[in-house]
Amino acid sequence: MKTHLITGGCGFVGRNMVNRLYKNTNDKIIFIDNLLVGKHPDTWIGLEKGRHADGFATYDNERLLFIEDDARNAIRALRENENYFASEFSFHCARIADVFHFAAIVGGRAMIDGDPMAVALDLAIDAELFYWACNYKPERLLYPSSSAAYPIDLQTESNTLQLKESDINFKRMGEPDMTYGWSKLTGEFLAKIAAQYYGLKVTCIRPFSGYGEDQDLTYPIPAIAARAARKEDPFEVWGTGYQGRDFVHIDDVIDCILLAMDHIHDGTAINIGMGKLTTFREIIAIFCKLAGYTPEIKALIDKPVGVHSRYCDMTFVEKTLGWKAKISIEEGMSRVYHAALAKLT
Ligand SMILES: NC(=O)c1ccc[n+]([C@@H]2O[C@H](COP(=O)([O-])OP(=O)(O)OC[C@H]3O[C@@H](n4cnc5c(N)ncnc54)[C@H](O)[C@@H]3O)[C@@H](O)[C@H]2O)c1
């Protein structure tokens, strides 16, 4: 039985990874989150709670340990004391095998444009994590970069490219998307250094627009679904609505991460997307069709929208991993719509 560590384990991707590892393995799972935006596991884990006190909880007969803390504190404590989980929480487990580092300040477009210096704190979180990992040497480390790392001049209305992994080149850098993209580029650079200089097995991913039924309402897909379920009319859209993204369901994202970790260990970053550009107006049309009405679309042109179009080329992933996303936009959006509808009733 192995032990895995998930930082940011109460956020959107983290929760889905905790659930997946719980279902698909018999391993122990330790997850850390400061609940800045993450949800307490009591609200989503659906397992029997064991020992708990302020700042920690165990679930399912000591199979899972949740620590409510800044990941940097826990990582520093672990750096000082390899037996930190046993000595501080009486949680007995094997040495950490896989690390999934999802702790980050993300916050969607409003945060990325609205408080870029808060997002820059991701540089500190990532640096601490890599510094610890290069010394501790877990078996494998997953670093989530982002499509925001790609140069923004490849994502304009007049110059929209299907972004390939090779469009990020550390010898000829383009400008990424705000401090968020910059921190992800730095993380990718650290990942390469960790692999080359410290022999760490690191996998980097660049998810495009991940979405799912349990995503926070600050993200567009669940927010649009909730408004369609309420039959909003006129239907507000940020910007003109003709800006597009590559939406990929979280179940596909998790599938691809786990496969990539088995095959890529040198810090090479891969895209995770459908390879398909869908505009926000098209998303609204899908949800409104599911809701059975045709609203007037009202463009809110003063809202932050980010780059015009961002989508990926999945050729490299298809060739190296033989992987393709399975959940179509129609099926994924239908799942999100029905989850939004269920919350209304
Ligand atoms: N969701 C996507 O589609 C997507 C796309 C590209 C990249 N990513 C990357 O994947 C990772 C996870 O994204 P997400 O969508 O789950 O975001 P999220 O905001 O839902 O989750 C991040 C979690 O980290 C926690 N957190 C923040 N600072 C922390 C700290 N100092 N210590 C401990 N916990 C902390 C938050 O409370 C939150 O629960 C991020 O690095 C993000 O950049 C996600």
The ligand as an SDF file (V2000), in Angstrom:
LIG
                    3D

 44 48  0  0  0  0  0  0  0  0999 V2000
   -9.1630   23.5840  -13.6680 N   0  0  0  0  0  0  0  0  0  0  0  0
   -8.5190   23.7050  -14.8230 C   0  0  0  0  0  0  0  0  0  0  0  0
   -9.0810   23.5780  -15.8990 O   0  0  0  0  0  0  0  0  0  0  0  0
   -7.0470   23.9990  -14.8460 C   0  0  0  0  0  0  0  0  0  0  0  0
   -6.4850   24.3890  -16.0570 C   0  0  0  0  0  0  0  0  0  0  0  0
   -5.1230   24.6600  -16.0930 C   0  0  0  0  0  0  0  0  0  0  0  0
   -4.3650   24.5200  -14.9560 C   0  0  0  0  0  0  0  0  0  0  0  0
   -4.9290   24.1580  -13.7900 N   0  0  0  0  0  0  0  0  0  0  0  0
   -4.0720   24.0860  -12.6080 C   0  0  0  0  0  0  0  0  0  0  0  0
   -4.4440   22.9910  -11.7870 O   0  0  0  0  0  0  0  0  0  0  0  0
   -4.2790   23.3490  -10.4080 C   0  0  0  0  0  0  0  0  0  0  0  0
   -5.6060   23.1610   -9.6790 C   0  0  0  0  0  0  0  0  0  0  0  0
   -6.5890   23.9910  -10.2880 O   0  0  0  0  0  0  0  0  0  0  0  0
   -8.0900   24.0150   -9.7980 P   0  0  0  0  0  0  0  0  0  0  0  0
   -8.9270   24.3250  -10.9720 O   0  0  0  0  0  0  0  0  0  0  0  0
   -8.3760   22.8100   -8.9940 O   0  0  0  0  0  0  0  0  0  0  0  0
   -8.0640   25.2970   -8.8610 O   0  0  0  0  0  0  0  0  0  0  0  0
   -8.8240   25.5190   -7.4730 P   0  0  0  0  0  0  0  0  0  0  0  0
   -8.7270   26.9750   -7.1620 O   0  0  0  0  0  0  0  0  0  0  0  0
  -10.1670   24.9130   -7.5210 O   0  0  0  0  0  0  0  0  0  0  0  0
   -7.9290   24.6720   -6.4620 O   0  0  0  0  0  0  0  0  0  0  0  0
   -6.7580   25.1460   -5.8830 C   0  0  0  0  0  0  0  0  0  0  0  0
   -6.8130   24.7510   -4.4200 C   0  0  0  0  0  0  0  0  0  0  0  0
   -5.6070   25.1710   -3.7790 O   0  0  0  0  0  0  0  0  0  0  0  0
   -5.9470   25.6920   -2.5030 C   0  0  0  0  0  0  0  0  0  0  0  0
   -4.8530   26.5770   -2.1120 N   0  0  0  0  0  0  0  0  0  0  0  0
   -4.5210   27.7960   -2.5880 C   0  0  0  0  0  0  0  0  0  0  0  0
   -3.4050   28.2460   -2.0030 N   0  0  0  0  0  0  0  0  0  0  0  0
   -3.0150   27.2750   -1.1320 C   0  0  0  0  0  0  0  0  0  0  0  0
   -1.9340   27.1470   -0.2400 C   0  0  0  0  0  0  0  0  0  0  0  0
   -0.9880   28.1040   -0.1180 N   0  0  0  0  0  0  0  0  0  0  0  0
   -1.8490   26.0190    0.5000 N   0  0  0  0  0  0  0  0  0  0  0  0
   -2.7830   25.0390    0.3960 C   0  0  0  0  0  0  0  0  0  0  0  0
   -3.8190   25.1110   -0.4430 N   0  0  0  0  0  0  0  0  0  0  0  0
   -3.9310   26.2140   -1.1990 C   0  0  0  0  0  0  0  0  0  0  0  0
   -7.2820   26.3720   -2.6850 C   0  0  0  0  0  0  0  0  0  0  0  0
   -7.9990   26.5070   -1.4760 O   0  0  0  0  0  0  0  0  0  0  0  0
   -7.9660   25.4280   -3.6570 C   0  0  0  0  0  0  0  0  0  0  0  0
   -8.6890   24.4410   -2.9730 O   0  0  0  0  0  0  0  0  0  0  0  0
   -3.7690   24.7860  -10.4000 C   0  0  0  0  0  0  0  0  0  0  0  0
   -2.3820   24.7940  -10.3470 O   0  0  0  0  0  0  0  0  0  0  0  0
   -4.2190   25.3180  -11.7390 C   0  0  0  0  0  0  0  0  0  0  0  0
   -3.3990   26.3570  -12.1860 O   0  0  0  0  0  0  0  0  0  0  0  0
   -6.2630   23.9070  -13.7100 C   0  0  0  0  0  0  0  0  0  0  0  0
  1  2  1  0
  2  3  2  0
  2  4  1  0
  4  5  1  0
  4 44  2  0
  5  6  2  0
  6  7  1  0
  7  8  2  0
  8  9  1  0
  8 44  1  0
  9 10  1  0
  9 42  1  0
 10 11  1  0
 11 12  1  0
 11 40  1  0
 12 13  1  0
 13 14  1  0
 14 15  2  0
 14 16  1  0
 14 17  1  0
 17 18  1  0
 18 19  2  0
 18 20  1  0
 18 21  1  0
 21 22  1  0
 22 23  1  0
 23 24  1  0
 23 38  1  0
 24 25  1  0
 25 26  1  0
 25 36  1  0
 26 27  1  0
 26 35  1  0
 27 28  2  0
 28 29  1  0
 29 30  1  0
 29 35  2  0
 30 31  1  0
 30 32  2  0
 32 33  1  0
 33 34  2  0
 34 35  1  0
 36 37  1  0
 36 38  1  0
 38 39  1  0
 40 41  1  0
 40 42  1  0
 42 43  1  0
M  CHG  2   8   1  16  -1
M  END
$$$$
